[in-house]
Amino acid sequence: MNTPVAKPWIEAISAYTPGQAKSDDGRILIKLSANENPLGCSPDAAAALVDKSASLARYPDPASTMLREALGVVYEIDSDQIVCGTGSDELLNLIALGYAGAGDDIIYVRYGFSVYDIAARKAAANVIVAPDKDYGTDVDALLALVTDKTRVVFVANPNNPTGTHCDDSELARLHAGLPGNCVLVLDQAYGEYMDDDGPAALELARRHDNVLITRTFSKIFGLAAERIGWCYGHPGLIATLNRVRAPFNVTTAGQAAAIAALADTEFVTRSRQHNAEWRAWMAEEFASLSNHGLRAIPSWANFLMVLFEGKCGAEVAYNALMAEGYIVRWLPGQGLGNGLRITIGTEDENRGVMAALRKILGDSV
């Protein structure tokens, strides 16, 4: 009997696997698997979300006009060169669909964000994976793979899931080596966690017509539940994304919450400071466990990728941490079977997960 069959490039997609919140037996765990803000969101953003509940019968502003204007002011960019999306994930997919197709190449760095692979395959493009440099971006390796078929290059900076950072001069060198018809996408989902907030990338997009910057409200702003992202670039690039995006892709309440979140600079500063303090503390804790073969990759984001290179493997530690009440991220599907990505949590969560790990390793404080 005949049944519908998906296109072969769709069948080749491995669906995105979100971070778990429960154990395999259904227990609610302390969730350090999804890089969410442990401080929640701005109270002003939460209040704005509730205030807009009376507008449920009306469609949202399809252009997210007020949100784009607020973004323009905060980041000192032209609001007409911004498009908003259902998280930055939607925009990453739209970029691939808008600029690549069958026979074209999309390049990303090994250990990059898993959505890049999905976006490329969804567009029926060839997936080209560049070798890494100690789990980070290797510009020379990327440029070596560029051909006349290359249409999109995705670079997460800071990178997810490894937390590494590629400096501004290297990104400029990467862009200079790309053909003009190739779109360089700089995914800055964790940009607000950097001390300088990544302005050089925005300037690169301001000066060139083949650079796009993507950002999200899901991380430092703590609005992951509302799925709000944005993209900045040359008017021609933004026009393409506006052609292919859904018409009402950001809710009314979400737009209001995002505007309020942008205005609460104290919350953002506090979140950045909390993250920096406890990320440094966690890194020192992992360094003290180097005798057990643990190594934390230096991170510019709100998590640490910890490599298990001793007797205790990452899978064993992952399951043992679940038994202790903590869920972290194990990513064997991305070639990271030897590592665990651990979100920086609250003080209690950070101290608790480290105590649990020391117990698992048989290491006394």
C-alpha positions as CSV (number, residue, x, y, z in Angstrom):
1,M,0.0,0.0,0.0
2,N,1.3,3.4,-1.0
3,T,1.9,5.9,1.8
4,P,3.3,9.5,1.9
5,V,7.1,9.6,1.8
6,A,9.1,12.6,2.9
7,K,11.8,14.0,0.7
8,P,15.1,12.3,1.2
9,W,16.8,15.4,2.5
10,I,14.1,15.7,5.1
11,E,14.4,12.0,6.1
12,A,18.1,12.7,6.7
13,I,17.4,15.2,9.5
14,S,18.0,14.2,13.1
15,A,15.3,16.1,15.0
16,Y,16.5,18.7,17.6
17,T,16.7,17.1,21.0
18,P,15.9,19.7,23.8
19,G,17.5,19.6,27.2
20,Q,15.7,17.3,29.6
21,A,13.9,18.4,32.8
22,K,13.0,14.9,34.1
23,S,14.9,11.7,34.7
24,D,14.2,8.6,32.6
25,D,11.8,7.4,35.4
26,G,9.9,10.7,35.5
27,R,11.5,12.4,38.5
28,I,11.7,16.2,38.3
29,L,15.3,17.2,38.4
30,I,17.3,20.3,39.0
31,K,17.7,21.5,35.4
32,L,21.1,22.5,34.3
33,S,20.7,21.3,30.7
34,A,19.2,24.2,28.7
35,N,21.3,27.3,29.4
36,E,18.3,29.2,30.9
37,N,18.8,32.2,33.2
38,P,18.8,30.9,36.8
39,L,17.6,34.3,37.9
40,G,14.4,34.1,35.8
41,C,13.4,37.2,34.0
42,S,13.0,40.9,34.7
43,P,10.0,41.5,37.0
44,D,9.1,44.3,34.5
45,A,9.0,41.8,31.6
46,A,6.8,39.4,33.6
47,A,4.4,42.3,34.4
48,A,4.3,43.3,30.7
49,L,3.5,39.7,29.8
50,V,0.5,39.7,32.1
51,D,-0.7,43.1,31.0
52,K,-1.1,42.0,27.4
53,S,-3.3,39.0,28.2
54,A,-6.4,41.1,27.4
55,S,-5.3,41.3,23.8
56,L,-5.7,37.6,23.0
57,A,-8.4,38.1,20.3
58,R,-6.2,40.5,18.2
59,Y,-3.3,39.4,16.0
60,P,0.1,40.8,17.1
61,D,1.9,43.5,15.1
62,P,3.3,41.4,12.3
63,A,6.4,43.7,12.0
64,S,7.2,43.8,15.7
65,T,7.6,47.6,15.1
66,M,7.9,48.8,18.7
67,L,10.3,45.9,19.6
68,R,12.5,46.6,16.6
69,E,12.6,50.3,17.6
70,A,13.6,49.4,21.1
71,L,16.3,47.1,19.8
72,G,17.6,49.9,17.5
73,V,18.0,52.2,20.5
74,V,19.7,49.7,22.8
75,Y,22.1,48.3,20.2
76,E,22.5,51.6,18.2
77,I,21.4,50.1,14.9
78,D,18.8,50.9,12.3
79,S,15.5,49.4,13.3
80,D,14.5,49.0,9.7
81,Q,17.4,46.5,9.3
82,I,16.0,44.2,12.0
83,V,13.6,41.3,11.7
84,C,12.1,39.4,14.7
85,G,11.4,35.8,14.8
86,T,10.1,32.9,16.9
87,G,13.3,32.6,18.7
88,S,16.6,32.9,16.8
89,D,16.0,29.3,15.7
90,E,13.3,30.4,13.2
91,L,15.6,33.0,11.7
92,L,18.5,30.5,11.3
93,N,16.2,28.2,9.4
94,L,14.9,31.1,7.3
95,I,18.4,32.2,6.4
96,A,19.2,28.7,5.0
97,L,16.0,28.5,3.1
98,G,16.4,32.0,1.7
99,Y,20.0,31.6,0.4
100,A,20.7,27.9,-0.2
101,G,19.1,25.0,-1.9
102,A,19.9,21.7,-3.7
103,G,23.5,21.7,-4.9
104,D,24.6,24.6,-2.6
105,D,26.9,24.2,0.4
106,I,26.3,25.4,4.0
107,I,29.3,25.3,6.2
108,Y,29.5,25.3,10.0
109,V,32.1,24.4,12.6
110,R,32.2,20.9,14.2
111,Y,30.7,21.1,17.7
112,G,28.5,24.0,16.5
113,F,24.8,24.5,17.3
114,S,22.8,21.5,16.1
115,V,20.1,23.7,14.5
116,Y,22.6,24.6,11.7
117,D,22.6,21.0,10.5
118,I,18.8,20.9,10.6
119,A,18.5,24.2,8.7
120,A,20.9,23.2,6.0
121,R,19.2,19.8,5.4
122,K,15.8,21.4,5.4
123,A,16.9,23.6,2.5
124,A,18.2,20.5,0.7
125,A,21.7,22.0,0.8
126,N,25.0,20.0,1.2
127,V,26.2,20.0,4.9
128,I,29.9,20.8,5.1
129,V,31.4,20.5,8.6
130,A,34.8,22.3,9.2
131,P,37.3,20.9,11.7
132,D,37.5,22.6,15.0
133,K,40.5,24.1,16.9
134,D,40.3,22.8,20.5
135,Y,36.5,22.7,20.3
136,G,36.3,26.2,18.9
137,T,36.2,28.0,15.5
138,D,39.1,27.5,13.2
139,V,38.9,30.2,10.5
140,D,41.6,28.6,8.3
141,A,39.7,25.3,8.3
142,L,36.5,27.1,7.4
143,L,38.1,29.1,4.5
144,A,39.7,25.9,3.2
145,L,36.2,24.5,2.6
146,V,34.8,27.5,0.7
147,T,34.0,26.9,-2.9
148,D,31.8,28.5,-5.6
149,K,28.9,26.5,-4.2
150,T,29.2,28.0,-0.7
151,R,26.1,30.1,0.1
152,V,26.0,30.3,4.0
153,V,28.5,30.0,6.8
154,F,27.2,29.7,10.3
155,V,29.4,30.7,13.3
156,A,28.1,30.7,16.8
157,N,30.1,33.2,18.9
158,P,30.2,32.4,21.8
159,N,29.8,28.9,20.6
160,N,27.1,26.5,21.8
161,P,27.7,23.8,23.1
162,T,31.4,24.4,23.8
163,G,31.4,28.0,25.0
164,T,34.4,29.0,23.0
165,H,34.9,32.5,21.5
166,C,36.4,33.6,18.2
167,D,38.0,37.1,18.4
168,D,36.9,40.0,16.3
169,S,40.0,40.1,14.1
170,E,39.5,36.4,13.2
171,L,35.9,37.0,12.3
172,A,36.9,39.9,10.1
173,R,39.5,37.7,8.4
174,L,36.8,35.0,7.8
175,H,34.5,37.5,6.3
176,A,37.2,38.9,4.0
177,G,37.9,35.4,2.7
178,L,34.3,34.7,1.7
179,P,32.8,35.4,-1.7
180,G,30.3,38.2,-1.9
181,N,27.4,35.9,-2.6
182,C,28.0,33.9,0.6
183,V,26.1,35.0,3.8
184,L,28.1,35.0,7.0
185,V,25.8,34.3,9.9
186,L,27.2,35.3,13.3
187,D,24.9,33.7,15.9
188,Q,25.3,35.7,19.1
189,A,22.7,34.0,21.3
190,Y,25.1,34.4,24.2
191,G,26.4,37.8,23.2
192,E,25.1,39.6,26.2
193,Y,27.2,37.4,28.5
194,M,30.4,39.0,27.1
195,D,31.8,42.0,28.8
196,D,31.7,44.1,25.6
197,D,28.5,42.5,24.2
198,G,30.0,41.8,20.8
199,P,29.7,45.3,19.1
200,A,32.3,44.4,16.4
201,A,30.0,41.9,14.9
202,L,27.2,44.4,14.6
203,E,29.7,46.8,13.0
204,L,30.7,44.1,10.5
205,A,27.0,43.7,9.6
206,R,26.6,47.4,9.3
207,R,29.4,47.8,6.8
208,H,28.8,44.7,4.6
209,D,25.8,43.4,2.7
210,N,26.5,39.7,3.3
211,V,26.6,39.5,7.1
212,L,23.7,38.7,9.4
213,I,23.7,38.8,13.2
214,T,21.2,36.7,15.2
215,R,20.3,37.1,18.8
216,T,17.7,35.9,21.3
217,F,15.7,36.8,24.4
218,S,15.9,33.2,25.6
219,K,19.2,33.5,27.4
220,I,20.3,36.5,29.5
221,F,16.8,38.1,29.3
222,G,15.1,35.0,30.6
223,L,12.2,34.8,28.2
224,A,12.8,31.3,26.8
225,A,9.1,30.4,27.1
226,E,8.1,33.2,24.8
227,R,10.4,32.3,21.9
228,I,11.6,35.7,20.7
229,G,14.7,36.3,18.5
230,W,16.0,38.9,16.2
231,C,18.3,39.4,13.3
232,Y,20.2,42.4,12.0
233,G,21.8,43.0,8.6
234,H,21.7,44.7,5.2
235,P,18.2,45.8,4.0
236,G,18.4,43.2,1.2
237,L,19.0,40.4,3.5
238,I,16.3,41.5,5.9
239,A,13.8,41.8,3.0
240,T,14.5,38.1,2.1
241,L,13.7,37.0,5.7
242,N,10.6,39.0,5.8
243,R,9.4,37.3,2.6
244,V,9.7,33.8,4.1
245,R,8.9,34.2,7.7
246,A,5.5,33.6,9.3
247,P,3.4,36.8,9.3
248,F,2.5,36.9,13.0
249,N,5.6,35.1,14.4
250,V,6.0,37.0,17.7
251,T,3.1,37.3,20.1
252,T,1.8,40.6,21.4
253,A,2.6,39.6,24.9
254,G,6.1,38.4,23.9
255,Q,6.8,41.7,22.1
256,A,5.7,43.7,25.2
257,A,7.8,41.5,27.5
258,A,10.9,41.8,25.3
259,I,10.6,45.6,25.3
260,A,10.4,45.7,29.1
261,A,13.3,43.3,29.3
262,L,15.5,45.6,27.2
263,A,14.6,48.5,29.4
264,D,15.6,46.7,32.7
265,T,19.4,47.1,32.3
266,E,19.9,46.4,36.0
267,F,18.6,42.9,35.6
268,V,20.8,42.2,32.6
269,T,23.8,43.6,34.5
270,R,23.0,41.5,37.5
271,S,22.6,38.4,35.4
272,R,25.9,39.0,33.6
273,Q,27.7,39.5,36.9
274,H,26.1,36.4,38.6
275,N,27.1,34.3,35.6
276,A,30.7,35.6,35.5
277,E,31.2,35.0,39.2
278,W,29.8,31.5,39.3
279,R,31.3,30.5,35.9
280,A,34.7,31.4,37.3
281,W,33.9,29.5,40.6
282,M,32.8,26.4,38.6
283,A,35.9,26.5,36.4
284,E,38.1,26.5,39.5
285,E,36.1,23.6,40.9
286,F,36.6,21.6,37.8
287,A,40.3,22.5,37.7
288,S,40.6,21.1,41.2
289,L,39.3,17.8,39.8
290,S,41.9,17.5,37.0
291,N,43.4,14.6,38.8
292,H,40.2,12.7,37.8
293,G,40.7,13.7,34.2
294,L,38.2,16.5,34.1
295,R,38.9,19.6,32.0
296,A,36.5,22.6,31.5
297,I,36.8,24.4,28.2
298,P,37.2,28.1,28.8
299,S,33.7,29.6,28.3
300,W,32.3,33.0,27.3
301,A,28.7,31.8,27.7
302,N,26.4,30.8,30.6
303,F,27.6,27.2,30.7
304,L,30.8,25.1,30.8
305,M,31.6,22.2,28.6
306,V,33.4,19.7,30.8
307,L,35.5,16.9,29.3
308,F,35.8,13.6,31.1
309,E,39.2,12.2,30.1
310,G,39.8,9.9,33.1
311,K,38.4,6.7,34.6
312,C,34.9,8.2,35.0
313,G,33.4,8.8,31.6
314,A,30.8,11.5,30.7
315,E,28.0,9.0,30.2
316,V,28.6,7.4,33.6
317,A,28.7,10.9,35.2
318,Y,25.6,12.0,33.4
319,N,23.5,9.1,34.7
320,A,25.0,9.3,38.2
321,L,24.2,13.0,38.3
322,M,20.6,12.2,37.4
323,A,20.5,9.7,40.3
324,E,21.7,12.6,42.5
325,G,18.9,14.9,41.2
326,Y,20.6,16.9,38.5
327,I,20.1,16.9,34.8
328,V,22.9,18.3,32.6
329,R,23.5,17.9,28.8
330,W,25.3,14.9,27.3
331,L,25.7,15.3,23.5
332,P,27.1,12.1,21.9
333,G,25.0,12.9,18.8
334,Q,27.2,15.9,18.2
335,G,30.4,14.0,18.7
336,L,30.7,15.1,22.3
337,G,30.3,11.8,24.0
338,N,33.3,12.6,26.3
339,G,31.8,15.8,27.7
340,L,28.9,17.3,29.7
341,R,27.6,20.8,29.2
342,I,26.6,22.2,32.5
343,T,24.5,25.4,32.8
344,I,25.6,28.0,35.4
345,G,22.7,27.9,37.9
346,T,21.9,29.6,41.2
347,E,24.4,29.5,44.0
348,D,22.7,26.5,45.6
349,E,22.5,24.6,42.3
350,N,26.1,25.2,41.5
351,R,27.3,24.1,44.9
352,G,25.0,21.2,44.8
353,V,26.0,19.8,41.4
354,M,29.7,20.1,42.3
355,A,29.1,18.3,45.6
356,A,27.2,15.6,43.7
357,L,30.0,15.3,41.2
358,R,32.7,15.0,43.9
359,K,30.6,12.3,45.5
360,I,30.4,10.4,42.2
361,L,34.2,10.7,41.7
362,G,35.0,9.8,45.3
363,D,36.7,13.0,45.8
364,S,36.5,14.7,49.2
365,V,36.4,18.5,49.5
